[in-house]
Amino acid sequence: MTVKSISASAVFLVVAAIVAVIGVTAAGVAAPSDGGADANLTAESNEAPGVTATDTGLSDAEAEGILFMREEEKLARDVYLGLGDLWDLRIFDNIAASEQRHMDAILGLIETYGLEDPQTAEMIGVFANDELQTLYDGLMTMGAESVEAALEVGATVEEVDIADLEEYLAGTAAADIATVYENLLRGSRNHLRAFVSQLEAAGIDREAAVLDPALYESIVSSDTERGNGGSAQHDGNAASGSGEHGDGTGVQRGRGHGGGQGHGGGGGQGGGRSLGSTG
């Protein structure tokens, strides 16, 4: 099979924008230790220097992280809604629905801690954070190049999500915040697997764009993760037709791997058009 490639300049520009805007570097996110998969995090296991969480308040870094992730999850949702409309691929619709649940989970933290929501949730493609606005515009431009470029955008967005969530998780001493971030991380890893699966089915051998290569390979080479509560469990209950439990998308009559928090669904032969729905 001939291995296709995506415009290297487009990928470079978007990744460069991501690094400049969000401050993510590949060296900054390392592969987890054997104990890194434990979702039952406690305040004691997540304490970071300079972070003090109380029953009634947060550190500035924790508050900023919650508000930033609210809009970053919105960026993912809005990009996927736009690319889903453009290319009519179910994977984007399914994962956009999951990103809405991720936004809702972050909103729960905003309400719990009395923070002020950015108030842009219902305005597709509009962001309070100017840098995220610029990034959204660049991602949509890249995703409009081709179906393959759109799938690459999806994979890159999920890498950024994982990197940022790992950083904010390491910087909180609050167990409730850690639990939400762990659930969102699980979802983002599953979304990354789904996008990479579609790219591979289209003949594209993708490498890490943002994450440490070892961490990236450990994610994409492992099985779909099941949720164990909260938003992740909700996502995991969705079947191929409505959620990322199985993304339900076949590429060139290829295999649609489950892309969400649970096995099953969307794993059969693609049908219909060249890039079509399986369910």
C-alpha positions in Angstrom: 0.0 0.0 0.0 1.2 3.5 -0.9 1.6 5.5 2.3 0.0 8.9 1.9 1.3 12.1 3.4 -0.3 15.3 4.7 1.0 18.7 3.8 4.2 18.9 5.9 4.0 22.7 6.0 0.4 22.6 7.2 1.2 20.2 10.0 4.3 22.2 11.0 2.4 25.5 11.1 -0.4 24.1 13.2 1.9 22.2 15.6 4.1 25.4 15.9 1.0 27.4 16.7 0.1 24.8 19.4 3.6 24.9 20.9 3.6 28.7 20.9 0.1 29.2 22.2 -0.2 26.4 24.8 3.5 25.9 25.7 3.5 22.1 25.1 6.8 20.5 24.2 7.4 16.8 23.5 10.0 16.7 26.3 7.5 18.0 28.7 5.2 15.0 28.7 6.9 11.7 29.5 5.6 8.2 29.4 3.8 7.2 32.6 5.3 4.8 35.2 3.7 1.4 35.8 1.5 3.1 38.4 0.4 5.9 36.2 -2.9 4.3 35.1 -4.4 4.4 38.6 -7.6 6.5 38.3 -8.3 6.5 42.0 -6.1 9.5 42.7 -6.1 11.2 46.1 -5.0 14.6 47.2 -2.0 13.1 48.8 -0.8 11.4 45.6 -1.2 14.6 43.5 0.3 17.2 45.7 2.6 19.6 43.8 5.0 22.2 45.2 3.3 25.5 45.7 -0.2 24.2 45.3 -2.5 24.3 48.3 -6.2 23.2 47.8 -8.7 23.8 50.6 -12.3 22.9 51.0 -13.4 26.4 49.8 -10.7 27.6 47.4 -8.1 26.9 44.8 -4.6 28.1 43.9 -4.4 30.5 41.0 -2.9 27.8 38.9 -5.7 25.4 39.6 -8.4 28.0 38.8 -6.6 29.0 35.6 -6.3 25.4 34.6 -10.0 24.7 35.0 -11.0 27.8 33.0 -8.4 27.0 30.3 -9.6 23.4 29.9 -13.2 24.5 29.6 -12.3 26.4 26.5 -9.8 23.8 25.2 -12.5 21.1 25.4 -14.7 23.6 23.6 -12.1 24.0 20.9 -12.0 20.3 20.3 -15.8 20.2 20.2 -16.1 23.1 17.8 -13.4 21.8 15.5 -15.0 18.4 15.3 -18.4 19.9 14.6 -17.0 22.0 11.8 -15.0 19.2 10.3 -17.9 16.8 10.7 -20.1 19.1 8.7 -17.4 19.6 6.1 -16.5 16.0 5.5 -19.6 14.1 6.7 -17.7 11.7 8.8 -19.4 10.1 11.8 -16.2 10.0 13.9 -16.2 13.8 14.2 -19.9 13.9 15.3 -19.4 11.1 17.8 -16.3 12.6 19.4 -17.8 16.1 19.3 -20.6 14.7 21.5 -18.0 13.4 23.9 -16.2 16.7 24.0 -19.5 18.3 25.0 -19.7 15.9 28.0 -16.1 16.9 28.8 -17.1 20.6 28.7 -20.0 19.8 31.1 -17.6 18.0 33.5 -15.4 21.1 33.6 -18.4 23.3 34.1 -19.2 21.2 37.1 -15.9 22.2 38.6 -16.4 25.8 37.7 -19.7 25.8 39.5 -18.4 23.9 42.5 -15.6 26.4 43.1 -17.5 29.5 42.2 -15.4 30.4 39.1 -16.7 32.5 36.3 -17.4 30.6 33.1 -15.9 32.1 29.9 -19.5 32.3 28.6 -18.7 31.2 25.0 -20.0 27.6 25.2 -22.9 28.1 22.9 -21.0 30.2 20.4 -19.4 27.8 17.9 -15.9 28.9 16.9 -15.8 31.9 19.3 -13.4 31.9 22.2 -12.7 34.3 25.1 -9.0 33.3 24.9 -7.4 35.0 21.9 -4.7 32.4 21.4 -7.3 29.6 21.3 -9.2 31.6 18.8 -6.2 31.8 16.6 -5.5 28.1 17.0 -9.1 27.2 16.2 -8.9 29.2 12.9 -5.6 27.5 12.0 -7.0 24.0 12.7 -10.1 24.6 10.6 -8.0 25.8 7.7 -5.8 22.8 7.9 -8.7 20.4 8.3 -10.3 21.8 5.1 -7.4 20.6 3.0 -8.5 17.0 2.8 -10.2 14.2 4.8 -6.8 12.9 5.8 -5.8 16.4 7.0 -9.0 16.6 9.0 -8.2 13.4 10.7 -4.7 14.6 11.4 -6.2 17.7 13.0 -8.3 15.4 15.3 -5.2 13.4 16.3 -3.2 16.6 17.0 -6.0 18.2 19.1 -6.2 15.0 21.2 -2.4 15.0 21.7 -2.6 18.6 23.0 -5.5 17.7 25.3 -3.5 14.9 26.8 -0.4 17.0 27.3 -2.4 19.8 29.0 -4.5 17.5 31.1 -1.3 15.7 32.3 0.2 19.1 33.3 -2.8 20.3 35.1 -3.3 17.0 36.8 0.2 17.2 38.2 -0.5 20.6 39.5 -3.6 20.0 41.6 -4.0 18.7 45.2 -7.8 18.5 44.9 -9.2 15.0 44.6 -12.3 16.1 42.7 -10.4 18.0 40.1 -7.9 15.1 39.7 -10.8 12.7 39.1 -12.3 14.9 36.4 -8.9 15.3 34.7 -8.3 11.5 34.8 -11.7 10.8 33.2 -11.0 13.4 30.5 -7.5 11.9 29.9 -9.0 8.5 29.4 -11.4 9.9 26.9 -8.7 11.8 25.0 -6.5 8.7 24.8 -9.4 6.8 23.3 -10.2 9.6 20.8 -6.5 9.7 19.8 -6.7 5.9 19.1 -9.8 6.4 17.0 -8.2 9.1 14.8 -5.0 7.2 14.4 -6.9 4.1 13.5 -8.7 6.0 10.7 -5.4 7.4 9.4 -3.8 4.0 9.4 -6.8 2.6 7.5 -6.2 5.4 4.9 -2.6 4.3 4.5 -1.0 7.0 6.7 1.7 6.0 9.1 1.4 8.8 11.7 4.0 9.7 14.3 3.7 11.8 17.5 3.3 15.5 16.8 3.2 16.9 20.4 3.6 14.1 22.9 6.7 12.2 23.9 7.0 9.4 21.2 7.2 6.7 23.9 4.0 7.9 25.5 2.3 8.3 22.1 3.2 4.8 21.1 2.0 3.3 24.4 -1.4 4.9 23.8 -2.0 4.1 20.2 -0.8 0.5 20.5 -3.0 -0.3 23.5 -6.6 -1.2 23.7 -9.5 1.1 24.2 -10.0 2.0 27.9 -13.2 1.5 29.8 -14.6 4.3 31.9 -15.0 3.7 35.6 -17.4 6.5 36.6 -18.7 10.0 35.9 -18.3 11.4 32.4 -16.1 8.6 31.3 -18.7 6.0 32.1 -21.3 8.0 30.2 -19.0 8.1 27.2 -18.3 4.4 27.5 -22.0 3.6 27.4 -22.4 5.1 23.9 -22.6 2.7 21.0 -21.4 3.1 17.5 -24.4 5.1 16.3 -24.1 7.9 18.9 -20.8 7.9 20.8 -17.2 7.1 20.7 -17.6 3.6 22.3 -17.1 2.6 18.7 -16.5 5.4 16.3 -18.6 3.7 13.6 -16.6 5.1 10.7 -15.0 3.0 8.0 -12.3 4.5 5.8 -12.2 3.2 2.3 -14.2 0.2 3.4 -11.6 -0.2 6.2 -12.0 -1.2 9.8 -13.6 1.2 12.2 -11.9 0.7 15.5 -13.7 1.6 18.8 -12.6 5.1 19.6 -14.1 5.6 23.1 -14.4 4.5 26.6 -15.4 1.0 26.0 -15.1 -1.9 23.6 -17.4 -2.9 20.9 -19.5 -1.1 18.3 -18.3 0.3 15.0 -15.7 -2.5 14.5 -17.0 -4.1 11.4 -16.4 -3.4 7.7 -17.0 0.1 6.4 -19.8 0.4 4.0 -21.3 2.8 1.4 -19.1 5.5 0.3 -15.3 5.6 0.2 -15.2 7.1 3.7 -18.4 5.8 5.1 -20.5 4.8 8.1 -20.5 1.3 9.4 -23.4 1.6 11.7 
